[in-house]
Amino acid sequence: MNILQYESKIWATADLLRGCGIKESEWPSFMMPFFALVMIESRLLRMFGNLKDKIGEKDFAKIRKDDLYDLIKDEGQGYNIFIFEKGQSLTDICKNDKSFDIDFDAYLKGFDGETKDLLGVDASEGEKFLDIKGVITKLKAKKVLLGYTKLWAEIDLKPFNNSEITTLEEHIKRKWADISAETAGEQYTPDDVIALIAEIIASKIEESDTLLKIYDCTCGGGNMLFGVEDRINQKFKRLTQTFGQDWNDALYALAKIESRFRPDSKIEHGNTLVDDKFYNEEFDVVVANPPYGVSWKGYEKDITHDKTGRFKFVPSISDGQLLFMQHLISKLDSVGMGVVVHNGSTLFSGDAGSAESNIRKWMLDSDVVEAVIQLPTDEFFNTGIYTYLWVLNKNKQPHHKDRVMLINASEKFKPLKKSKGSKRKEVDAASRLDIVATLTAYKDNDYARVFDKEFFYFNKQAIMLTNVDDQGSSFVAQLKEGKSSEKLSPTRLSNGERELSEFMITTFDNEKFALLAEYFEQDIKPFIASLDYKEQPLVVTTSEGKFYFDNERETLIKETAGKKEVLGCGKIVVKAALKNASKTQPERIEISVELTPDFQKDYEIIPFHKDAAANQAAIAAFMAKYISKPFEYLENVVGVEINFNKIFYQPEKLREVSGILGEIAALDKELQALEAGLAL
């Protein structure tokens, strides 16, 4: 029997929900607990049957009840007193509608404590996990609880093994992702991407007697974590152990339930970023698909004061992806590797010196990044954007060290016959093998390139430019040694619309303003702020002459008795300040004017060289070629970004002019023929 035959039967239960007026986006919350229920029951009954077979029918009948419960508990898969004592399953209790409510309640309360917690049987306040109690209350209110439970009781999973049940579970969770767009990208990774991740990991590990520990810090319902483990187990005899953590109640519960039917699997509940449940563990393999663009503002204090040392830099509060990345790297053992799914922001967000750029630089400096793989668009269920696999490796081969491979797998896909939400493509088996072969070869080909890691570094060189006039002169030449400006003693200031002849103001219009401070804030301050010596004919008159800026020549002019003196490029700076009364002076507004050189801070982006002398020489050569004004070097910050578009850009091939002219001529003939037809 193919277990996927039950997929349509499971989804048929949603028809009853639709008939009750329950919105489609709410279906998963009604289906999850009942799906978990039939999975648990099938596995418990199979486990119970296996015990009978192992012990033998006769000996089994002789076992005392307490001893039997101990045997069942030792299996570590949970138990249900109602099932084992009454010999009744969900199907049996649905047969009698009169006793259903009592029997169903006893059935649910017959589970072991952990199972009841995960299902939410007794949930009231706090963590409700699958919240079956809340779902039952709603279904009772709509008078469909018995009918809904009967539909689920018809789904018999007992004939199937754990792996087959997991396959069905992944198909169901994928459909939940389809209809729950607000959370799908955070929780579900398509099966083809999981298969690619598993293939990459398999290409990096070997058979060994040592345990392979696999970890997912945002495991959701466990589809990626368990999917990778299952595929590794198909290829290797090596023992595996899975570790996962998630803070979504329902998805954690599903993963936790699944983990109990796997050898040596540990799933924990909580926010990995603030409460790492595996703080003293390191892992051979890490995998994750952390949420994209999700704010961590609610945990800002905990994260900024984190004492674990895992967060080298703290990125923008609007996106926590690089927090998860740093956490995962901290969890790798000395030869560990991993594959992490991110969107494009982790590649290029943030300027040089930003936390995002510094995180990328730290990752490349640490030589933990082996490759970045660009996946096709339309790969995920609720987004059509490009996504990327970061391949991490602390045990690079010698010829991989200090190098990073970019694989542009955007065209490595097969179109789906039928779209699944935003998912229209899949990385098919042939494409997966091709990608892994390219990664293993670690050589350039038509869709992949290998770079020294410094290729992705760049200099952001700050400089202070000195602007000059049309003769190459600056007001700097007019200043006395040690001076940065020349203060003027104005007698009048005019911008063509308004004049000031008083530069220490103590009086004001009492009818318009109640206080000098009010006059300053509402009149003087806005006026001074509006002055622009380049945009308006601003003239400052002093006892020595007039000062203004000549826009055409880009220079300051001093005019005395009709004679003009060129002072060089500079600024006219007018300031106003409200001064409190002192022992010698009253409260007043002081207006000052000074002439300063025109300095301008600028930044140049320059390719990076790992040799310090060569890097400085490259910066100097760039400046000599592109900067014509006098300047001084300021700080230099090294940034890191990974730009697939720049590296793999394919310009559109321009058409031949002759072909275009031929088309125009053909269209012209068609128009002439149409015109001739209209004239008849």
Residue pairs with C-beta under 8 A, 6 or more apart in sequence:
1 159
1 160
3 157
3 160
3 164
3 165
3 167
3 168
4 167
4 168
4 171
6 155
6 157
6 168
7 168
7 171
7 172
9 154
9 155
10 31
10 35
10 155
10 168
10 172
11 172
11 175
12 151
13 31
13 34
13 148
13 151
13 152
14 24
14 27
14 31
16 144
16 147
16 148
16 151
17 26
17 27
17 30
17 31
17 148
18 24
20 142
20 144
21 142
22 30
24 179
25 179
25 180
25 181
25 182
27 176
27 179
28 176
28 179
28 180
28 250
29 131
29 135
29 250
30 135
30 138
30 139
30 148
31 172
31 176
32 130
32 176
32 250
32 253
32 254
33 119
33 120
33 130
33 131
33 132
33 135
34 132
34 135
34 148
34 149
34 152
35 152
35 169
35 172
36 118
36 119
36 130
36 253
36 254
36 257
37 90
37 119
37 132
37 152
38 90
38 152
38 153
38 155
38 157
39 157
39 165
39 169
39 257
39 258
40 78
40 80
40 111
40 115
40 257
41 80
41 83
41 89
41 90
42 156
42 157
42 158
42 160
42 165
43 77
43 157
43 162
43 165
43 261
44 77
44 78
44 79
44 80
44 83
45 83
45 89
45 158
46 158
47 72
47 75
47 77
48 72
48 83
48 84
51 60
51 71
51 72
51 75
52 60
55 63
63 71
65 85
68 84
69 79
69 81
69 84
72 79
72 84
73 79
73 112
76 260
77 260
77 261
78 111
78 112
78 114
78 115
78 260
79 111
79 112
80 107
80 110
80 111
80 112
80 115
81 110
82 88
82 103
82 106
82 107
82 109
82 110
83 89
83 107
83 110
85 110
88 103
88 107
89 153
90 107
90 149
90 152
90 153
91 153
91 154
91 156
93 99
93 100
93 103
93 104
93 107
94 100
94 146
94 149
94 150
94 153
96 103
97 146
100 146
100 149
101 145
104 145
104 149
108 116
108 119
108 121
108 132
109 116
109 121
109 122
111 119
111 121
115 257
116 122
117 127
117 129
118 129
118 130
118 253
118 256
118 257
119 129
119 130
119 132
119 253
120 128
120 129
120 130
120 131
120 132
120 133
120 134
120 253
121 132
121 133
122 133
123 129
123 131
123 133
123 134
127 249
127 269
128 134
128 249
129 249
129 250
129 252
129 253
130 249
130 250
130 253
130 254
131 249
131 250
136 145
139 145
139 148
157 165
157 168
160 168
162 261
162 262
163 230
165 261
166 226
166 230
166 258
169 221
169 223
169 254
169 258
170 191
170 223
170 227
173 187
173 188
173 221
173 223
173 254
174 188
174 190
174 191
174 223
174 381
174 420
176 184
176 188
177 183
177 184
177 187
177 188
177 381
177 382
177 421
178 184
178 381
178 420
178 421
181 381
181 382
181 421
183 248
184 380
184 381
184 382
184 421
185 291
185 292
185 380
185 381
185 382
185 383
186 218
186 220
186 248
186 291
186 292
186 294
187 220
187 221
187 248
187 251
188 220
188 221
188 223
188 381
189 223
189 224
189 289
189 341
189 380
190 379
190 380
190 381
190 423
190 426
191 223
191 227
192 379
192 426
192 427
192 428
192 432
193 341
193 375
193 379
193 389
193 427
194 223
194 224
194 227
194 228
194 231
195 227
195 231
195 427
195 429
195 432
196 389
196 427
196 432
196 435
196 436
197 224
197 228
197 287
197 339
197 341
197 389
198 227
198 228
198 231
198 232
199 231
199 432
199 433
199 435
199 436
200 339
200 389
200 391
200 435
200 436
200 439
201 228
201 232
201 285
201 287
201 337
201 339
202 231
202 232
202 235
202 236
203 436
203 439
203 440
204 337
204 393
204 395
205 212
205 232
205 236
205 238
205 284
205 285
205 337
207 236
207 237
207 238
208 238
210 238
211 238
211 239
211 240
211 241
212 232
212 236
212 238
212 239
212 240
212 241
212 284
212 285
213 240
213 241
213 243
213 281
213 282
213 283
213 284
213 285
214 225
214 228
214 229
214 232
214 240
214 241
214 242
214 243
214 283
214 284
214 285
214 286
214 287
215 225
215 242
215 243
215 244
215 278
215 281
215 283
215 285
215 286
215 287
215 328
215 331
216 222
216 224
216 225
216 242
216 243
216 244
216 245
216 286
216 287
216 288
217 244
217 245
217 272
217 276
217 286
217 288
217 290
217 324
217 327
217 328
217 331
218 245
218 246
218 272
218 288
218 289
218 290
218 291
218 324
219 225
219 244
219 245
219 246
219 251
219 255
219 267
219 288
220 246
220 248
220 251
220 255
221 251
221 254
221 255
221 258
222 242
222 244
222 254
222 255
222 258
222 259
222 267
224 287
224 288
224 289
225 242
225 244
225 255
225 287
226 242
226 255
226 258
226 262
226 265
228 285
228 287
229 240
229 242
229 262
232 238
232 240
233 240
241 263
241 264
241 265
241 266
242 259
242 262
242 264
242 265
242 266
242 267
243 265
243 266
243 267
243 278
243 281
243 283
244 255
244 259
244 265
244 266
244 267
244 268
245 267
245 268
245 269
245 270
245 272
245 276
245 277
245 278
246 252
246 255
246 267
246 269
247 269
247 270
247 271
247 272
249 269
252 267
252 269
255 267
256 267
256 269
258 265
258 267
259 265
259 266
259 267
266 278
268 277
268 278
269 277
270 277
271 299
272 324
272 327
273 296
273 299
273 302
273 303
273 320
273 323
273 324
273 327
274 299
274 302
274 303
274 306
276 308
276 327
278 331
279 308
281 331
282 331
282 332
282 333
282 336
283 331
283 332
283 333
283 336
284 333
284 335
284 336
284 337
285 336
285 337
285 338
286 328
286 331
286 332
286 336
286 337
286 338
286 340
286 392
287 338
287 339
287 340
288 324
288 328
288 338
288 340
288 341
289 340
289 341
290 320
290 321
290 324
290 325
290 340
290 341
290 342
291 320
291 321
292 319
292 321
292 342
292 343
292 345
292 383
293 318
293 319
293 321
293 343
293 345
294 319
294 320
295 317
295 318
295 319
295 320
296 303
296 317
296 320
296 323
297 317
300 317
303 311
303 314
303 323
304 314
308 330
309 330
310 326
310 327
310 329
310 330
311 323
311 326
311 327
312 326
312 358
312 359
312 362
313 322
313 326
313 355
313 356
313 358
313 359
313 362
314 323
314 355
315 321
315 322
315 323
315 349
315 350
315 355
315 356
315 359
316 349
316 350
316 355
316 356
319 345
319 349
321 342
321 343
321 345
321 346
322 346
322 355
322 356
322 359
324 340
325 340
325 342
325 346
325 359
325 363
325 390
326 359
328 338
328 340
328 392
329 363
329 366
329 368
329 392
332 338
332 368
332 392
332 394
333 394
334 394
334 395
335 394
335 395
336 392
336 394
336 395
337 370
337 391
337 392
337 393
337 394
337 395
338 391
338 392
338 393
339 389
339 390
339 391
339 392
340 389
340 390
340 392
341 387
341 388
341 389
342 387
342 388
342 390
343 383
343 385
343 386
343 387
343 388
344 385
344 386
344 387
344 388
345 356
346 356
346 360
346 388
346 390
347 360
347 372
347 388
347 641
347 642
347 643
347 644
348 641
348 642
348 643
349 356
350 356
350 357
351 357
351 460
351 639
352 458
352 459
352 460
352 637
352 638
352 639
353 460
353 637
353 639
354 639
357 639
357 640
357 641
360 456
360 640
360 641
360 642
361 457
361 638
361 639
361 640
363 369
364 404
364 453
364 456
364 457
364 640
367 396
367 401
367 402
367 453
368 392
368 393
368 394
369 390
369 391
369 392
369 393
369 404
369 453
370 391
370 392
370 393
370 396
370 400
370 404
370 405
370 439
371 389
371 390
371 391
371 404
371 405
371 406
371 407
371 439
372 388
372 389
372 390
372 391
372 404
372 405
372 406
372 407
372 642
372 644
373 388
373 389
373 391
373 406
373 407
373 409
373 435
373 439
374 386
374 388
374 406
374 407
374 408
374 409
374 410
374 644
375 386
375 387
375 388
375 389
375 409
375 410
375 427
376 386
376 409
376 410
376 411
376 412
376 413
376 425
376 427
377 384
377 385
377 386
377 410
377 425
378 384
378 422
378 423
378 424
378 425
379 387
379 413
379 423
379 425
379 426
379 427
380 387
380 422
380 423
381 420
381 421
381 422
381 423
382 421
382 422
383 422
384 422
384 424
386 410
386 644
391 439
393 400
397 442
399 442
400 442
402 452
402 453
403 442
403 450
403 451
403 452
403 453
404 450
404 451
404 453
404 455
404 456
404 642
405 439
405 442
405 448
405 449
405 450
405 451
406 448
406 449
406 451
406 642
406 644
406 647
406 648
407 435
407 438
407 439
407 447
407 448
408 447
408 448
408 644
408 647
408 648
409 427
409 431
409 435
409 447
411 447
412 427
412 431
412 434
412 435
412 447
413 425
413 426
413 427
413 428
413 431
414 425
414 426
414 427
414 428
414 431
415 424
415 425
416 423
416 424
416 425
416 426
427 435
438 445
438 447
438 448
439 448
442 450
443 450
444 450
447 648
449 647
452 610
454 608
454 609
454 610
456 640
456 641
456 642
457 608
457 610
457 638
457 639
457 640
458 605
458 606
458 607
458 608
458 638
458 639
458 640
458 641
459 604
459 605
459 606
459 607
459 608
459 615
459 618
459 619
459 636
459 637
459 638
459 639
460 603
460 604
460 605
460 636
460 637
460 638
460 639
461 603
461 604
461 605
461 606
461 619
461 622
461 633
461 634
461 636
462 601
462 602
462 603
462 633
462 634
462 635
462 636
462 637
463 601
463 602
463 603
463 604
463 623
463 627
463 631
463 632
463 633
463 634
464 599
464 600
464 601
464 602
464 631
464 632
464 634
465 599
465 600
465 601
465 602
465 627
465 629
465 630
465 631
466 474
466 476
466 597
466 598
466 599
466 629
466 630
466 631
467 474
467 554
467 569
467 597
467 598
467 599
467 600
467 629
468 474
468 554
468 568
468 569
468 629
468 630
469 553
469 554
469 555
469 566
469 568
469 569
470 553
470 554
470 555
471 553
471 555
471 566
473 555
473 566
473 568
473 569
474 568
474 569
474 570
474 597
474 598
474 630
475 556
475 567
475 568
475 569
475 570
475 571
475 595
475 596
475 597
475 598
476 568
476 597
477 568
478 486
478 567
478 568
478 570
478 595
479 485
479 486
479 597
484 596
484 597
485 573
485 594
485 595
485 596
486 594
486 595
486 596
487 592
487 593
487 594
488 540
488 542
488 547
488 593
488 594
488 595
489 542
489 543
490 503
490 540
490 541
490 542
490 593
491 501
491 541
491 542
491 543
492 499
492 500
492 501
492 540
492 541
493 499
493 500
493 501
493 503
493 538
493 539
493 540
493 541
493 574
493 591
493 593
494 500
494 537
494 538
494 539
494 541
495 531
495 536
495 537
495 538
495 539
496 536
496 537
497 536
498 527
500 591
503 590
503 591
503 592
504 588
504 589
504 590
504 591
505 516
505 519
505 524
505 588
505 589
505 590
505 591
506 516
506 586
506 587
506 588
506 589
508 516
508 519
509 519
512 519
513 519
513 522
513 523
516 578
516 587
516 588
516 589
517 578
519 589
520 576
520 578
520 589
524 576
524 589
524 591
525 576
528 574
528 575
528 576
528 591
531 538
531 574
532 538
533 548
533 549
533 571
533 572
534 549
534 551
537 548
538 548
538 549
538 572
538 574
539 546
539 547
539 548
540 546
540 547
540 548
540 572
540 593
541 547
544 558
544 560
545 558
545 559
545 560
545 561
546 558
546 559
546 560
547 556
547 557
547 558
547 559
547 572
547 595
548 556
548 557
548 559
548 572
549 555
549 556
549 557
549 570
549 572
550 556
550 557
553 566
554 569
555 566
555 567
555 568
555 569
555 570
556 566
556 567
556 568
556 569
556 570
556 572
556 595
557 564
557 565
557 566
557 567
558 564
558 565
558 567
559 565
567 595
568 597
569 597
569 598
570 595
570 596
570 597
570 598
571 595
571 596
571 597
571 598
572 593
572 595
573 593
573 594
573 595
573 596
574 591
574 592
574 593
575 591
575 592
575 593
576 589
576 590
576 591
576 592
577 589
577 590
577 592
578 587
578 588
578 589
579 585
579 587
579 588
579 589
579 590
580 587
581 587
581 588
601 634
602 631
604 622
604 623
604 626
604 627
606 618
606 619
606 622
607 618
608 615
608 638
609 615
609 617
609 618
619 636
623 631
